Amino acid sequence: MRHLCLLLALAALALPRLEARGFLEFLLGRRDLEVITVTDATPAGRRLAPPDRAHPQYYLAVSLGFRDLGGAMGGIKEPPVKDVLRLISAELAKQGYLPATEKSPPATLMLAYTWGTLNADTLRPDPDAPSVQLNRAQIVGFLGGRKLGFDSNFFDPLTAPITGLQTMSYDARNLYEIASEDFYIVVVSAYDLAALRQKKKELLWMTRIATPSLGFDLGESMPAMLAIAGPHLGRETARPVWMSATEKFKPNVKLGELQLIEYLGDAPLPVVEHPEASRKPKR
């Protein structure tokens, strides 16, 4: 206890000279970046043969921009949109998804991108009682909890299991516990382009990527998030895929210096920005 008090006192002296993230690293050490990826496919999506670089699938794309999907939190540094789009498009290209051009075969897919935060939304009505998380079901669902046995009944007060966490598997318990954190996220959704042209919205697959945000910037996390999640883009996962970043994927890539000429060239990406993407989220 005495050593802890001394450590906190030293930390308090250092706090004015440290940013919030630096202070956490000073106190707790640098945490590993963990990435959770889940892809859901519809029956129509399952009928599509997975692409590869020899047999690509071509797409048009729309950007939905940055989104706060959970509790609002200020101070998030948003990376430039053009850098985010190039990161996503480059990883898709590695997996066999290429943007359609005048010289390419016609597009068969419409891809929608969004990225941002999914923060825990907590409420503390009684200062003497623990805080209550209002959106745990939302975060568990985003992380693929349905594939680990979480259904709507689990979070319904009238039907929730009465035996508590002991009813969960090891993986489900870990997912439930990490769902109390704040996350950076990327979502890529694929729609049938021919159906859209007939004004029918037919989802083929959706890949959701999340990483706990404590101790990281969104811009520095994105290259590692996409590198780790890349093999699962458009490929249905039986359960959430949870991986920690190895040294190969440490988030030390600077977006402004990123070059993706091998996959896409340096021409502007043909990604349409959705009108609502220009609206700033409420903070």
Backbone torsions as a table, in degrees:
resi	resn	phi	psi	omega
1	MET	NA	-41.0	-179.5
2	ARG	-63.1	-40.9	179.1
3	HIS	-66.9	-36.0	178.5
4	LEU	-64.7	-43.5	178.5
5	CYS	-61.0	-40.9	179.2
6	LEU	-64.1	-41.1	178.9
7	LEU	-62.6	-43.9	179.6
8	LEU	-65.1	-36.8	178.6
9	ALA	-65.3	-42.2	177.5
10	LEU	-65.3	-38.5	178.4
11	ALA	-63.4	-39.1	179.4
12	ALA	-62.8	-36.7	177.9
13	LEU	-68.4	-33.6	-177.0
14	ALA	-83.8	-18.2	-172.2
15	LEU	-55.1	-43.2	-179.1
16	PRO	-61.0	-22.0	-176.8
17	ARG	-98.2	0.5	-175.8
18	LEU	-121.0	142.1	170.1
19	GLU	-71.8	167.1	-177.9
20	ALA	-58.9	-44.6	-179.4
21	ARG	-65.8	-42.7	178.7
22	GLY	-62.9	-36.4	178.7
23	PHE	-63.9	-42.3	178.9
24	LEU	-63.6	-40.5	177.9
25	GLU	-66.4	-37.9	178.3
26	PHE	-62.6	-39.9	-175.3
27	LEU	-83.7	-42.2	-171.0
28	LEU	-112.0	-13.0	-173.9
29	GLY	88.6	158.5	-178.7
30	ARG	-71.1	125.1	178.6
31	ARG	-87.3	156.8	175.9
32	ASP	-77.3	146.4	175.5
33	LEU	-81.9	124.4	179.4
34	GLU	-112.0	139.4	-176.9
35	VAL	-124.5	128.6	176.9
36	ILE	-113.6	123.4	-177.9
37	THR	-123.4	136.1	175.0
38	VAL	-142.3	134.7	176.2
39	THR	-121.5	126.9	173.5
40	ASP	-106.6	138.1	177.1
41	ALA	-124.1	145.5	175.4
42	THR	-87.0	168.7	175.6
43	PRO	-54.0	-39.3	178.0
44	ALA	-65.9	-38.2	178.9
45	GLY	-66.8	-35.3	-179.9
46	ARG	-68.2	-21.8	180.0
47	ARG	-78.7	-12.9	179.3
48	LEU	-80.2	134.4	174.1
49	ALA	-71.6	133.8	179.6
50	PRO	-61.3	137.8	179.3
51	PRO	-79.3	166.1	167.2
52	ASP	-145.6	-178.3	-174.9
53	ARG	-69.2	-22.9	176.3
54	ALA	-83.6	-25.0	-179.6
55	HIS	-132.4	73.5	-174.0
56	PRO	-76.2	162.9	168.4
57	GLN	-112.2	138.4	-175.3
58	TYR	-104.5	146.9	-173.7
59	TYR	-142.9	158.8	161.2
60	LEU	-102.0	159.0	-175.0
61	ALA	-137.7	149.9	174.9
62	VAL	-131.4	135.6	178.5
63	SER	-98.4	125.4	174.4
64	LEU	-93.8	-2.7	173.3
65	GLY	74.1	-165.6	-178.7
66	PHE	-76.3	140.1	179.4
67	ARG	-139.3	140.3	165.5
68	ASP	-96.4	106.5	-176.0
69	LEU	-94.8	-12.1	179.8
70	GLY	-121.3	-141.6	176.9
71	GLY	-65.4	137.6	-178.6
72	ALA	-71.8	140.7	178.0
73	MET	-144.2	127.1	179.9
74	GLY	-79.7	168.2	174.1
75	GLY	84.8	7.8	178.1
76	ILE	-77.5	124.9	178.7
77	LYS	-88.4	111.3	-177.6
78	GLU	-83.7	128.6	175.3
79	PRO	-70.0	156.3	179.0
80	PRO	-57.3	138.1	-177.4
81	VAL	-58.1	-42.3	-176.6
82	LYS	-62.9	-33.2	178.6
83	ASP	-72.6	-38.9	178.1
84	VAL	-63.7	-45.4	-179.1
85	LEU	-62.6	-37.7	179.3
86	ARG	-69.9	-37.5	176.6
87	LEU	-61.5	-49.6	-178.5
88	ILE	-63.5	-45.4	-176.9
89	SER	-65.1	-37.0	179.1
90	ALA	-66.2	-41.5	179.3
91	GLU	-68.0	-37.8	175.1
92	LEU	-61.4	-40.1	180.0
93	ALA	-62.4	-38.7	177.6
94	LYS	-60.3	-29.7	-177.2
95	GLN	-94.0	3.2	176.2
96	GLY	99.3	10.2	176.3
97	TYR	-103.9	118.9	-175.4
98	LEU	-122.2	143.2	176.2
99	PRO	-69.6	134.9	-179.9
100	ALA	-72.3	142.6	176.1
101	THR	-131.6	-179.7	178.8
102	GLU	-64.7	-24.7	-177.1
103	LYS	-97.4	-7.7	-176.8
104	SER	-92.8	167.3	168.8
105	PRO	-58.5	159.8	-177.7
106	PRO	-65.5	150.5	179.0
107	ALA	-70.9	144.5	174.5
108	THR	-116.9	-11.3	-176.6
109	LEU	-122.6	151.4	165.4
110	MET	-116.2	118.9	179.5
111	LEU	-103.5	137.8	176.7
112	ALA	-117.5	130.7	179.9
113	TYR	-112.6	142.1	165.8
114	THR	-148.3	156.8	-179.3
115	TRP	-153.7	166.3	179.1
116	GLY	151.2	-131.4	-174.2
117	THR	-129.1	152.8	171.3
118	LEU	-136.7	86.7	-173.8
119	ASN	-93.5	149.3	174.5
120	ALA	-63.8	132.0	178.9
121	ASP	-104.0	105.1	-173.6
122	THR	-112.1	153.6	-179.8
123	LEU	-135.0	137.6	179.3
124	ARG	-128.2	80.5	-177.5
125	PRO	-67.4	-28.2	-179.8
126	ASP	-119.1	116.9	-177.5
127	PRO	-62.9	-18.6	179.6
128	ASP	-93.7	-0.7	-178.0
129	ALA	-115.5	157.9	177.8
130	PRO	-62.1	152.4	177.4
131	SER	-69.7	156.5	-179.2
132	VAL	-113.0	128.6	177.2
133	GLN	-88.6	123.2	-174.7
134	LEU	-85.7	-21.8	-171.8
135	ASN	-122.1	30.4	179.6
136	ARG	-62.8	-39.2	178.7
137	ALA	-61.2	-39.2	179.0
138	GLN	-62.2	-45.6	-177.6
139	ILE	-69.5	-42.8	177.0
140	VAL	-58.3	-42.5	178.8
141	GLY	-63.5	-42.7	179.9
142	PHE	-61.9	-38.6	-177.2
143	LEU	-77.7	-0.3	177.8
144	GLY	93.4	26.6	-177.4
145	GLY	-59.2	-28.7	179.5
146	ARG	-58.2	-33.3	-178.1
147	LYS	-77.8	-7.0	176.1
148	LEU	-112.5	13.0	173.7
149	GLY	102.9	-0.1	177.9
150	PHE	-83.1	117.4	174.6
151	ASP	-118.1	-178.1	-177.0
152	SER	-62.1	-27.0	-179.4
153	ASN	-69.0	-26.2	-175.4
154	PHE	-63.5	-36.3	-176.3
155	PHE	-99.8	3.6	175.8
156	ASP	-84.5	121.7	-177.8
157	PRO	-56.3	-25.3	-177.5
158	LEU	-84.5	-20.0	-175.3
159	THR	-125.2	2.2	-178.4
160	ALA	-62.3	147.4	178.7
161	PRO	-58.7	133.8	-176.4
162	ILE	-82.4	-11.3	-178.3
163	THR	-94.0	5.1	172.6
164	GLY	71.5	-150.6	-172.0
165	LEU	-66.7	-17.8	-179.4
166	GLN	-64.7	-15.3	178.6
167	THR	-80.3	-8.9	-174.7
168	MET	-90.9	152.5	168.4
169	SER	-73.2	170.9	179.6
170	TYR	-60.3	-46.2	-179.5
171	ASP	-65.2	-40.5	-179.6
172	ALA	-65.7	-39.7	179.5
173	ARG	-63.5	-42.6	178.5
174	ASN	-62.6	-41.1	179.2
175	LEU	-65.3	-41.5	179.7
176	TYR	-62.5	-41.9	-177.9
177	GLU	-69.2	-41.7	-177.9
178	ILE	-72.7	-17.2	179.2
179	ALA	-68.7	-3.1	174.7
180	SER	-86.7	-3.8	-177.3
181	GLU	-92.7	174.5	172.7
182	ASP	-94.5	147.6	-174.1
183	PHE	-131.5	149.4	159.2
184	TYR	-94.7	144.5	-174.7
185	ILE	-137.7	155.9	169.1
186	VAL	-136.8	136.5	178.1
187	VAL	-130.1	130.6	173.7
188	VAL	-123.1	123.4	-179.4
189	SER	-119.8	140.1	-179.0
190	ALA	-116.6	133.2	179.1
191	TYR	-123.5	152.3	176.5
192	ASP	-72.0	117.5	-174.3
193	LEU	-68.8	-38.3	179.1
194	ALA	-62.6	-38.8	177.9
195	ALA	-66.7	-39.6	178.8
196	LEU	-62.5	-36.9	179.7
197	ARG	-68.1	-19.0	173.6
198	GLN	-97.9	15.1	178.5
199	LYS	62.2	35.2	173.8
200	LYS	-118.1	131.8	-177.2
201	LYS	-99.0	101.8	-177.7
202	GLU	-115.8	101.8	177.8
203	LEU	-71.1	135.5	177.1
204	LEU	-102.9	-46.9	176.7
205	TRP	-159.3	160.6	177.0
206	MET	-141.3	126.5	176.1
207	THR	-109.5	125.9	179.2
208	ARG	-115.1	131.2	-177.4
209	ILE	-124.3	132.7	-177.7
210	ALA	-142.5	146.3	173.3
211	THR	-142.1	135.6	175.5
212	PRO	-56.7	134.0	-169.2
213	SER	-91.7	-14.1	-175.7
214	LEU	-59.8	120.4	178.1
215	GLY	93.7	1.2	-177.3
216	PHE	-133.0	156.0	169.4
217	ASP	-94.2	150.7	179.5
218	LEU	-61.1	-44.8	-177.9
219	GLY	-62.7	-39.4	-178.4
220	GLU	-78.2	-21.0	-179.4
221	SER	-82.2	-30.8	-171.5
222	MET	-59.3	-44.3	179.1
223	PRO	-57.8	-42.5	179.4
224	ALA	-69.8	-40.1	178.1
225	MET	-56.3	-48.0	-175.7
226	LEU	-73.7	-35.3	178.4
227	ALA	-63.6	-41.6	-178.9
228	ILE	-74.0	-40.8	-176.4
229	ALA	-80.3	-16.5	-172.4
230	GLY	-47.4	-49.7	-177.8
231	PRO	-61.6	-14.5	-178.2
232	HIS	-102.7	2.7	177.3
233	LEU	-65.5	118.8	178.6
234	GLY	75.5	2.4	-178.7
235	ARG	-115.7	115.2	-172.1
236	GLU	-59.5	135.5	177.4
237	THR	-105.0	138.2	179.8
238	ALA	-70.4	-25.2	-179.8
239	ARG	-155.1	167.2	176.7
240	PRO	-59.3	136.9	178.1
241	VAL	-99.0	117.0	-172.6
242	TRP	-115.8	116.5	-178.0
243	MET	-134.7	147.8	172.5
244	SER	-98.2	147.8	-179.6
245	ALA	-70.9	127.9	172.8
246	THR	-84.4	178.9	178.1
247	GLU	-58.6	-29.9	179.8
248	LYS	-63.8	-30.8	-173.9
249	PHE	-109.9	13.9	179.8
250	LYS	-55.4	136.6	-173.1
251	PRO	-78.3	72.5	-179.2
252	ASN	-119.9	19.4	178.3
253	VAL	-86.6	131.1	176.6
254	LYS	-90.6	121.0	-174.5
255	LEU	-57.6	-39.3	-176.2
256	GLY	-64.7	-19.9	-177.3
257	GLU	-105.9	3.2	-174.9
258	LEU	-68.7	135.9	177.1
259	GLN	-123.4	131.0	-175.6
260	LEU	-128.6	31.9	-174.3
261	ILE	-62.0	-33.1	-176.6
262	GLU	-57.9	-35.0	-174.2
263	TYR	-102.6	-37.7	-169.6
264	LEU	-124.4	-12.5	-170.6
265	GLY	76.0	179.3	-177.2
266	ASP	-106.0	16.1	177.4
267	ALA	-74.7	156.6	177.0
268	PRO	-59.4	141.7	-179.2
269	LEU	-78.3	136.6	-180.0
270	PRO	-81.3	66.4	-179.8
271	VAL	-113.2	122.6	179.5
272	VAL	-84.8	135.5	176.9
273	GLU	-89.5	124.7	178.6
274	HIS	-64.8	142.0	-178.6
275	PRO	-53.8	-36.1	-177.9
276	GLU	-75.4	-13.6	-178.5
277	ALA	-67.6	-22.1	-178.8
278	SER	-81.8	-8.3	179.2
279	ARG	-80.9	129.0	178.6
280	LYS	-72.4	135.3	178.7
281	PRO	-67.5	153.9	177.5
282	LYS	-73.0	136.8	-179.0
283	ARG	-118.5	NA	NA
